Amino acid sequence: MHSLDSLVSHLLTRTPEELTELTEVRPDVALEPAPTRVEQLARRLLDPASMTAACALTTRPQLQVAEAAAALGRKCTVAGLAELMGVAGDDPDLAAAVHRLTELALI
């Protein structure tokens, strides 16, 4: 599945409140003309400039998790991230990083 399709599918699982929160933490994606469809929002979220801006909102450990996720690609799971990074599957720092990266729609 293409990353756009995956992101659209993920965005469709979010509540309207969660989508509002997403546009609040990534305000560049809501600039006029504001997206009116989930596909438009997903395209904006995947724009390299927008992704770069979102990465600036993360910590170095969060970026390391994002890099690990990118290396794992479609087969990325928390267990796979933990193994690749040499931490326990229930590591709270890993869980927090995955949460933040998901919140920013980076993974």
N, CA, C and O atoms as CSV, one atom per row, in Angstrom:
chain,resi,resn,atom,element,x,y,z
A,1,MET,N,N,0.848,-1.181,0.000
A,1,MET,CA,C,0.000,0.000,0.000
A,1,MET,C,C,0.892,1.242,0.000
A,1,MET,O,O,1.899,1.292,0.707
A,2,HIS,N,N,0.531,2.199,-0.762
A,2,HIS,CA,C,1.248,3.465,-0.876
A,2,HIS,C,C,1.127,4.248,0.425
A,2,HIS,O,O,0.113,4.130,1.114
A,3,SER,N,N,2.134,5.047,0.782
A,3,SER,CA,C,2.092,5.806,2.029
A,3,SER,C,C,0.904,6.773,2.081
A,3,SER,O,O,0.354,7.011,3.157
A,4,LEU,N,N,0.504,7.328,0.939
A,4,LEU,CA,C,-0.668,8.201,0.918
A,4,LEU,C,C,-1.912,7.416,1.312
A,4,LEU,O,O,-2.710,7.878,2.127
A,5,ASP,N,N,-2.074,6.238,0.740
A,5,ASP,CA,C,-3.224,5.404,1.070
A,5,ASP,C,C,-3.221,5.025,2.552
A,5,ASP,O,O,-4.263,5.046,3.207
A,6,SER,N,N,-2.058,4.683,3.066
A,6,SER,CA,C,-1.943,4.323,4.485
A,6,SER,C,C,-2.309,5.495,5.378
A,6,SER,O,O,-3.018,5.333,6.371
A,7,LEU,N,N,-1.825,6.670,5.021
A,7,LEU,CA,C,-2.119,7.846,5.829
A,7,LEU,C,C,-3.597,8.206,5.751
A,7,LEU,O,O,-4.196,8.555,6.768
A,8,VAL,N,N,-4.188,8.130,4.585
A,8,VAL,CA,C,-5.626,8.395,4.447
A,8,VAL,C,C,-6.408,7.428,5.327
A,8,VAL,O,O,-7.321,7.838,6.044
A,9,SER,N,N,-6.055,6.151,5.275
A,9,SER,CA,C,-6.741,5.153,6.106
A,9,SER,C,C,-6.606,5.490,7.578
A,9,SER,O,O,-7.570,5.388,8.337
A,10,HIS,N,N,-5.411,5.892,7.979
A,10,HIS,CA,C,-5.192,6.262,9.380
A,10,HIS,C,C,-6.008,7.501,9.758
A,10,HIS,O,O,-6.636,7.535,10.816
A,11,LEU,N,N,-5.998,8.496,8.908
A,11,LEU,CA,C,-6.737,9.726,9.211
A,11,LEU,C,C,-8.239,9.466,9.330
A,11,LEU,O,O,-8.927,10.116,10.116
A,12,LEU,N,N,-8.729,8.532,8.562
A,12,LEU,CA,C,-10.154,8.213,8.625
A,12,LEU,C,C,-10.551,7.567,9.953
A,12,LEU,O,O,-11.732,7.532,10.297
A,13,THR,N,N,-9.566,7.056,10.700
A,13,THR,CA,C,-9.865,6.468,12.012
A,13,THR,C,C,-9.881,7.524,13.111
A,13,THR,O,O,-10.342,7.260,14.222
A,14,ARG,N,N,-9.383,8.710,12.807
A,14,ARG,CA,C,-9.327,9.775,13.798
A,14,ARG,C,C,-10.670,10.488,13.923
A,14,ARG,O,O,-11.409,10.644,12.951
A,15,THR,N,N,-10.960,10.913,15.146
A,15,THR,CA,C,-12.185,11.680,15.386
A,15,THR,C,C,-11.999,13.096,14.861
A,15,THR,O,O,-10.869,13.522,14.620
A,16,PRO,N,N,-13.098,13.833,14.681
A,16,PRO,CA,C,-12.955,15.235,14.276
A,16,PRO,C,C,-12.082,16.029,15.250
A,16,PRO,O,O,-11.321,16.905,14.836
A,17,GLU,N,N,-12.193,15.724,16.525
A,17,GLU,CA,C,-11.369,16.423,17.522
A,17,GLU,C,C,-9.894,16.105,17.335
A,17,GLU,O,O,-9.042,16.985,17.459
A,18,GLU,N,N,-9.593,14.845,17.035
A,18,GLU,CA,C,-8.196,14.458,16.805
A,18,GLU,C,C,-7.647,15.099,15.535
A,18,GLU,O,O,-6.477,15.478,15.488
A,19,LEU,N,N,-8.475,15.222,14.515
A,19,LEU,CA,C,-8.032,15.897,13.294
A,19,LEU,C,C,-7.785,17.378,13.552
A,19,LEU,O,O,-6.848,17.959,13.005
A,20,THR,N,N,-8.620,17.983,14.379
A,20,THR,CA,C,-8.406,19.381,14.755
A,20,THR,C,C,-7.097,19.527,15.505
A,20,THR,O,O,-6.331,20.455,15.244
A,21,GLU,N,N,-6.830,18.612,16.443
A,21,GLU,CA,C,-5.565,18.642,17.182
A,21,GLU,C,C,-4.378,18.491,16.237
A,21,GLU,O,O,-3.353,19.149,16.413
A,22,LEU,N,N,-4.516,17.629,15.242
A,22,LEU,CA,C,-3.447,17.436,14.264
A,22,LEU,C,C,-3.149,18.730,13.527
A,22,LEU,O,O,-1.987,19.097,13.350
A,23,THR,N,N,-4.193,19.420,13.098
A,23,THR,CA,C,-3.965,20.675,12.377
A,23,THR,C,C,-3.465,21.782,13.304
A,23,THR,O,O,-2.886,22.767,12.845
A,24,GLU,N,N,-3.687,21.620,14.595
A,24,GLU,CA,C,-3.135,22.598,15.548
A,24,GLU,C,C,-1.644,22.381,15.764
A,24,GLU,O,O,-0.896,23.347,15.913
A,25,VAL,N,N,-1.199,21.114,15.784
A,25,VAL,CA,C,0.233,20.861,15.964
A,25,VAL,C,C,0.991,20.945,14.650
A,25,VAL,O,O,2.211,21.108,14.649
A,26,ARG,N,N,0.284,20.834,13.529
A,26,ARG,CA,C,0.892,20.978,12.201
A,26,ARG,C,C,0.117,22.037,11.422
A,26,ARG,O,O,-0.527,21.719,10.422
A,27,PRO,N,N,0.172,23.303,11.872
A,27,PRO,CA,C,-0.678,24.348,11.303
A,27,PRO,C,C,-0.448,24.619,9.818
A,27,PRO,O,O,-1.345,25.125,9.143
A,28,ASP,N,N,0.714,24.299,9.304
A,28,ASP,CA,C,0.977,24.545,7.884
A,28,ASP,C,C,0.043,23.748,6.981
A,28,ASP,O,O,-0.200,24.149,5.843
A,29,VAL,N,N,-0.484,22.630,7.469
A,29,VAL,CA,C,-1.351,21.808,6.622
A,29,VAL,C,C,-2.766,22.364,6.516
A,29,VAL,O,O,-3.560,21.898,5.698
A,30,ALA,N,N,-3.081,23.354,7.339
A,30,ALA,CA,C,-4.430,23.930,7.335
A,30,ALA,C,C,-4.471,25.320,6.717
A,30,ALA,O,O,-5.499,25.996,6.777
A,31,LEU,N,N,-3.356,25.756,6.119
A,31,LEU,CA,C,-3.331,27.072,5.495
A,31,LEU,C,C,-4.341,27.147,4.360
A,31,LEU,O,O,-4.686,26.141,3.739
A,32,GLU,N,N,-4.803,28.354,4.108
A,32,GLU,CA,C,-5.782,28.567,3.031
A,32,GLU,C,C,-5.156,28.270,1.671
A,32,GLU,O,O,-3.995,28.607,1.442
A,33,PRO,N,N,-5.885,27.667,0.799
A,33,PRO,CA,C,-7.230,27.155,1.033
A,33,PRO,C,C,-7.161,25.887,1.886
A,33,PRO,O,O,-6.410,24.963,1.572
A,34,ALA,N,N,-7.926,25.848,2.938
A,34,ALA,CA,C,-7.925,24.721,3.860
A,34,ALA,C,C,-8.374,23.450,3.139
A,34,ALA,O,O,-9.258,23.496,2.283
A,35,PRO,N,N,-7.767,22.329,3.484
A,35,PRO,CA,C,-8.192,21.082,2.850
A,35,PRO,C,C,-9.638,20.752,3.222
A,35,PRO,O,O,-10.061,20.952,4.360
A,36,THR,N,N,-10.372,20.253,2.261
A,36,THR,CA,C,-11.774,19.913,2.502
A,36,THR,C,C,-12.005,18.403,2.483
A,36,THR,O,O,-13.087,17.926,2.826
A,37,ARG,N,N,-10.981,17.665,2.081
A,37,ARG,CA,C,-11.082,16.204,2.047
A,37,ARG,C,C,-9.876,15.603,2.748
A,37,ARG,O,O,-8.808,16.211,2.808
A,38,VAL,N,N,-10.061,14.416,3.269
A,38,VAL,CA,C,-8.980,13.734,3.974
A,38,VAL,C,C,-7.783,13.513,3.052
A,38,VAL,O,O,-6.638,13.609,3.495
A,39,GLU,N,N,-8.029,13.222,1.798
A,39,GLU,CA,C,-6.942,13.007,0.851
A,39,GLU,C,C,-6.089,14.266,0.697
A,39,GLU,O,O,-4.864,14.183,0.605
A,40,GLN,N,N,-6.734,15.422,0.669
A,40,GLN,CA,C,-5.990,16.683,0.578
A,40,GLN,C,C,-5.132,16.894,1.825
A,40,GLN,O,O,-3.974,17.301,1.730
A,41,LEU,N,N,-5.705,16.615,2.980
A,41,LEU,CA,C,-4.952,16.748,4.227
A,41,LEU,C,C,-3.756,15.803,4.221
A,41,LEU,O,O,-2.653,16.194,4.600
A,42,ALA,N,N,-3.968,14.579,3.798
A,42,ALA,CA,C,-2.878,13.600,3.754
A,42,ALA,C,C,-1.751,14.068,2.825
A,42,ALA,O,O,-0.575,13.946,3.166
A,43,ARG,N,N,-2.106,14.595,1.673
A,43,ARG,CA,C,-1.075,15.089,0.739
A,43,ARG,C,C,-0.252,16.211,1.381
A,43,ARG,O,O,0.968,16.268,1.227
A,44,ARG,N,N,-0.933,17.087,2.094
A,44,ARG,CA,C,-0.217,18.178,2.766
A,44,ARG,C,C,0.684,17.644,3.875
A,44,ARG,O,O,1.807,18.117,4.051
A,45,LEU,N,N,0.195,16.667,4.612
A,45,LEU,CA,C,1.001,16.088,5.692
A,45,LEU,C,C,2.252,15.410,5.152
A,45,LEU,O,O,3.286,15.393,5.820
A,46,LEU,N,N,2.167,14.856,3.954
A,46,LEU,CA,C,3.300,14.158,3.347
A,46,LEU,C,C,4.232,15.075,2.561
A,46,LEU,O,O,5.280,14.635,2.088
A,47,ASP,N,N,3.865,16.327,2.421
A,47,ASP,CA,C,4.733,17.276,1.718
A,47,ASP,C,C,6.067,17.368,2.448
A,47,ASP,O,O,6.087,17.520,3.669
A,48,PRO,N,N,7.180,17.280,1.725
A,48,PRO,CA,C,8.490,17.315,2.389
A,48,PRO,C,C,8.704,18.530,3.296
A,48,PRO,O,O,9.288,18.396,4.371
A,49,ALA,N,N,8.246,19.696,2.883
A,49,ALA,CA,C,8.425,20.887,3.730
A,49,ALA,C,C,7.617,20.763,5.019
A,49,ALA,O,O,8.076,21.168,6.087
A,50,SER,N,N,6.428,20.210,4.916
A,50,SER,CA,C,5.594,20.029,6.107
A,50,SER,C,C,6.201,18.981,7.032
A,50,SER,O,O,6.200,19.146,8.251
A,51,MET,N,N,6.713,17.913,6.456
A,51,MET,CA,C,7.342,16.879,7.275
A,51,MET,C,C,8.592,17.412,7.969
A,51,MET,O,O,8.862,17.069,9.120
A,52,THR,N,N,9.346,18.240,7.278
A,52,THR,CA,C,10.531,18.845,7.881
A,52,THR,C,C,10.136,19.733,9.052
A,52,THR,O,O,10.776,19.701,10.103
A,53,ALA,N,N,9.091,20.519,8.874
A,53,ALA,CA,C,8.608,21.376,9.961
A,53,ALA,C,C,8.141,20.536,11.139
A,53,ALA,O,O,8.387,20.893,12.292
A,54,ALA,N,N,7.471,19.425,10.863
A,54,ALA,CA,C,6.996,18.556,11.943
A,54,ALA,C,C,8.168,17.904,12.671
A,54,ALA,O,O,8.121,17.731,13.889
A,55,CYS,N,N,9.202,17.546,11.946
A,55,CYS,CA,C,10.375,16.936,12.584
A,55,CYS,C,C,11.038,17.904,13.554
A,55,CYS,O,O,11.632,17.486,14.548
A,56,ALA,N,N,10.934,19.193,13.264
A,56,ALA,CA,C,11.498,20.199,14.173
A,56,ALA,C,C,10.762,20.228,15.505
A,56,ALA,O,O,11.257,20.814,16.468
A,57,LEU,N,N,9.593,19.609,15.576
A,57,LEU,CA,C,8.807,19.560,16.803
A,57,LEU,C,C,9.114,18.328,17.650
A,57,LEU,O,O,8.474,18.096,18.675
A,58,THR,N,N,10.082,17.554,17.220
A,58,THR,CA,C,10.419,16.315,17.923
A,58,THR,C,C,11.775,16.415,18.604
A,58,THR,O,O,12.574,17.313,18.338
A,59,THR,N,N,11.997,15.465,19.483
A,59,THR,CA,C,13.297,15.359,20.154
A,59,THR,C,C,14.211,14.443,19.333
A,59,THR,O,O,13.760,13.758,18.415
A,60,ARG,N,N,15.475,14.443,19.673
A,60,ARG,CA,C,16.409,13.562,18.966
A,60,ARG,C,C,15.998,12.089,19.121
A,60,ARG,O,O,15.987,11.364,18.126
A,61,PRO,N,N,15.658,11.619,20.337
A,61,PRO,CA,C,15.219,10.218,20.433
A,61,PRO,C,C,13.974,9.920,19.592
A,61,PRO,O,O,13.859,8.833,19.024
A,62,GLN,N,N,13.055,10.864,19.509
A,62,GLN,CA,C,11.873,10.658,18.669
A,62,GLN,C,C,12.264,10.562,17.206
A,62,GLN,O,O,11.715,9.744,16.469
A,63,LEU,N,N,13.205,11.387,16.781
A,63,LEU,CA,C,13.688,11.305,15.397
A,63,LEU,C,C,14.374,9.971,15.131
A,63,LEU,O,O,14.263,9.417,14.037
A,64,GLN,N,N,15.080,9.458,16.130
A,64,GLN,CA,C,15.726,8.157,15.971
A,64,GLN,C,C,14.682,7.058,15.785
A,64,GLN,O,O,14.871,6.143,14.983
A,65,VAL,N,N,13.592,7.151,16.524
A,65,VAL,CA,C,12.507,6.187,16.345
A,65,VAL,C,C,11.894,6.344,14.954
A,65,VAL,O,O,11.582,5.350,14.300
A,66,ALA,N,N,11.722,7.579,14.502
A,66,ALA,CA,C,11.177,7.810,13.157
A,66,ALA,C,C,12.101,7.214,12.093
A,66,ALA,O,O,11.629,6.614,11.128
A,67,GLU,N,N,13.396,7.375,12.266
A,67,GLU,CA,C,14.351,6.795,11.321
A,67,GLU,C,C,14.273,5.271,11.334
A,67,GLU,O,O,14.331,4.631,10.284
A,68,ALA,N,N,14.143,4.700,12.519
A,68,ALA,CA,C,14.015,3.248,12.626
A,68,ALA,C,C,12.734,2.783,11.946
A,68,ALA,O,O,12.727,1.767,11.251
A,69,ALA,N,N,11.655,3.526,12.146
A,69,ALA,CA,C,10.382,3.187,11.503
A,69,ALA,C,C,10.524,3.244,9.986
A,69,ALA,O,O,10.006,2.381,9.276
A,70,ALA,N,N,11.220,4.251,9.495
A,70,ALA,CA,C,11.440,4.367,8.047
A,70,ALA,C,C,12.269,3.187,7.538
A,70,ALA,O,O,12.013,2.667,6.451
A,71,ALA,N,N,13.250,2.771,8.315
A,71,ALA,CA,C,14.083,1.638,7.908
A,71,ALA,C,C,13.264,0.347,7.843
A,71,ALA,O,O,13.495,-0.496,6.977
A,72,LEU,N,N,12.310,0.199,8.760
A,72,LEU,CA,C,11.477,-1.004,8.773
A,72,LEU,C,C,10.402,-0.975,7.697
A,72,LEU,O,O,9.929,-2.018,7.246
A,73,GLY,N,N,10.023,0.231,7.292
A,73,GLY,CA,C,9.026,0.363,6.224
A,73,GLY,C,C,7.671,-0.198,6.597
A,73,GLY,O,O,7.209,-0.045,7.727
A,74,ARG,N,N,7.050,-0.839,5.649
A,74,ARG,CA,C,5.685,-1.348,5.841
A,74,ARG,C,C,5.591,-2.388,6.940
A,74,ARG,O,O,4.513,-2.603,7.494
A,75,LYS,N,N,6.684,-3.027,7.262
A,75,LYS,CA,C,6.679,-4.069,8.295
A,75,LYS,C,C,6.910,-3.497,9.690
A,75,LYS,O,O,7.165,-4.244,10.634
A,76,CYS,N,N,6.822,-2.192,9.819
A,76,CYS,CA,C,7.097,-1.537,11.094
A,76,CYS,C,C,6.027,-1.865,12.134
A,76,CYS,O,O,4.832,-1.675,11.906
A,77,THR,N,N,6.482,-2.356,13.264
A,77,THR,CA,C,5.636,-2.583,14.433
A,77,THR,C,C,6.404,-2.083,15.645
A,77,THR,O,O,7.609,-1.847,15.564
A,78,VAL,N,N,5.722,-1.922,16.754
A,78,VAL,CA,C,6.414,-1.510,17.983
A,78,VAL,C,C,7.438,-2.580,18.365
A,78,VAL,O,O,8.549,-2.257,18.785
A,79,ALA,N,N,7.069,-3.830,18.222
A,79,ALA,CA,C,8.010,-4.914,18.540
A,79,ALA,C,C,9.238,-4.843,17.634
A,79,ALA,O,O,10.366,-5.029,18.092
A,80,GLY,N,N,9.013,-4.572,16.350
A,80,GLY,CA,C,10.135,-4.448,15.422
A,80,GLY,C,C,11.016,-3.259,15.740
A,80,GLY,O,O,12.241,-3.343,15.646
A,81,LEU,N,N,10.391,-2.143,16.120
A,81,LEU,CA,C,11.164,-0.968,16.530
A,81,LEU,C,C,11.998,-1.278,17.760
A,81,LEU,O,O,13.177,-0.930,17.829
A,82,ALA,N,N,11.378,-1.934,18.729
A,82,ALA,CA,C,12.084,-2.272,19.967
A,82,ALA,C,C,13.296,-3.151,19.666
A,82,ALA,O,O,14.386,-2.919,20.188
A,83,GLU,N,N,13.098,-4.152,18.828
A,83,GLU,CA,C,14.200,-5.044,18.484
A,83,GLU,C,C,15.316,-4.291,17.769
A,83,GLU,O,O,16.490,-4.450,18.102
A,84,LEU,N,N,14.951,-3.477,16.792
A,84,LEU,CA,C,15.944,-2.719,16.033
A,84,LEU,C,C,16.713,-1.747,16.924
A,84,LEU,O,O,17.909,-1.525,16.733
A,85,MET,N,N,16.016,-1.174,17.893
A,85,MET,CA,C,16.635,-0.176,18.753
A,85,MET,C,C,17.268,-0.772,20.007
A,85,MET,O,O,17.905,-0.060,20.784
A,86,GLY,N,N,17.094,-2.066,20.201
A,86,GLY,CA,C,17.718,-2.742,21.336
A,86,GLY,C,C,17.088,-2.396,22.676
A,86,GLY,O,O,17.779,-2.312,23.692
A,87,VAL,N,N,15.764,-2.195,22.677
A,87,VAL,CA,C,15.055,-1.915,23.929
A,87,VAL,C,C,13.920,-2.916,24.088
A,87,VAL,O,O,13.564,-3.622,23.145
A,88,ALA,N,N,13.362,-2.969,25.279
A,88,ALA,CA,C,12.239,-3.864,25.546
A,88,ALA,C,C,11.007,-3.409,24.777
A,88,ALA,O,O,10.838,-2.221,24.506
A,89,GLY,N,N,10.161,-4.350,24.432
A,89,GLY,CA,C,8.946,-4.037,23.694
A,89,GLY,C,C,8.002,-3.127,24.447
A,89,GLY,O,O,7.196,-2.421,23.842
A,90,ASP,N,N,8.100,-3.142,25.770
A,90,ASP,CA,C,7.222,-2.294,26.591
A,90,ASP,C,C,7.954,-1.068,27.141
A,90,ASP,O,O,7.525,-0.472,28.129
A,91,ASP,N,N,9.055,-0.699,26.497
A,91,ASP,CA,C,9.841,0.454,26.937
A,91,ASP,C,C,8.977,1.718,26.906
A,91,ASP,O,O,8.435,2.065,25.858
A,92,PRO,N,N,8.844,2.410,28.045
A,92,PRO,CA,C,7.972,3.588,28.076
A,92,PRO,C,C,8.459,4.741,27.192
A,92,PRO,O,O,7.651,5.496,26.652
A,93,ASP,N,N,9.768,4.873,27.050
A,93,ASP,CA,C,10.285,5.939,26.182
A,93,ASP,C,C,9.957,5.654,24.715
A,93,ASP,O,O,9.629,6.562,23.952
A,94,LEU,N,N,10.047,4.397,24.341
A,94,LEU,CA,C,9.677,4.020,22.976
A,94,LEU,C,C,8.190,4.267,22.755
A,94,LEU,O,O,7.797,4.816,21.726
A,95,ALA,N,N,7.374,3.872,23.703
A,95,ALA,CA,C,5.928,4.088,23.584
A,95,ALA,C,C,5.605,5.574,23.469
A,95,ALA,O,O,4.754,5.966,22.672
A,96,ALA,N,N,6.281,6.398,24.261
A,96,ALA,CA,C,6.043,7.847,24.213
A,96,ALA,C,C,6.475,8.422,22.866
A,96,ALA,O,O,5.799,9.290,22.313
A,97,ALA,N,N,7.592,7.942,22.342
A,97,ALA,CA,C,8.067,8.427,21.042
A,97,ALA,C,C,7.099,8.026,19.933
A,97,ALA,O,O,6.778,8.838,19.064
A,98,VAL,N,N,6.637,6.788,19.958
A,98,VAL,CA,C,5.680,6.325,18.942
A,98,VAL,C,C,4.393,7.146,19.039
A,98,VAL,O,O,3.815,7.527,18.021
A,99,HIS,N,N,3.953,7.410,20.253
A,99,HIS,CA,C,2.744,8.220,20.435
A,99,HIS,C,C,2.929,9.612,19.833
A,99,HIS,O,O,2.065,10.092,19.098
A,100,ARG,N,N,4.044,10.255,20.141
A,100,ARG,CA,C,4.290,11.610,19.630
A,100,ARG,C,C,4.393,11.619,18.115
A,100,ARG,O,O,3.829,12.496,17.461
A,101,LEU,N,N,5.098,10.663,17.557
A,101,LEU,CA,C,5.255,10.595,16.096
A,101,LEU,C,C,3.929,10.310,15.400
A,101,LEU,O,O,3.673,10.824,14.311
A,102,THR,N,N,3.095,9.500,16.021
A,102,THR,CA,C,1.768,9.239,15.484
A,102,THR,C,C,0.903,10.479,15.591
A,102,THR,O,O,0.152,10.810,14.673
A,103,GLU,N,N,1.015,11.159,16.721
A,103,GLU,CA,C,0.256,12.409,16.923
A,103,GLU,C,C,0.589,13.429,15.840
A,103,GLU,O,O,-0.287,14.160,15.378
A,104,LEU,N,N,1.855,13.476,15.438
A,104,LEU,CA,C,2.299,14.418,14.402
A,104,LEU,C,C,2.101,13.865,12.987
A,104,LEU,O,O,2.426,14.526,12.001
A,105,ALA,N,N,1.567,12.654,12.904
A,105,ALA,CA,C,1.350,11.972,11.617
A,105,ALA,C,C,2.660,11.782,10.851
A,105,ALA,O,O,2.701,11.886,9.625
A,106,LEU,N,N,3.728,11.502,11.603
A,106,LEU,CA,C,5.016,11.235,10.966
A,106,LEU,C,C,5.230,9.732,10.772
A,106,LEU,O,O,5.967,9.314,9.879
A,107,ILE,N,N,4.590,8.938,11.603
A,107,ILE,CA,C,4.598,7.471,11.407
A,107,ILE,C,C,3.187,6.978,11.614
A,107,ILE,O,O,2.930,5.779,11.505
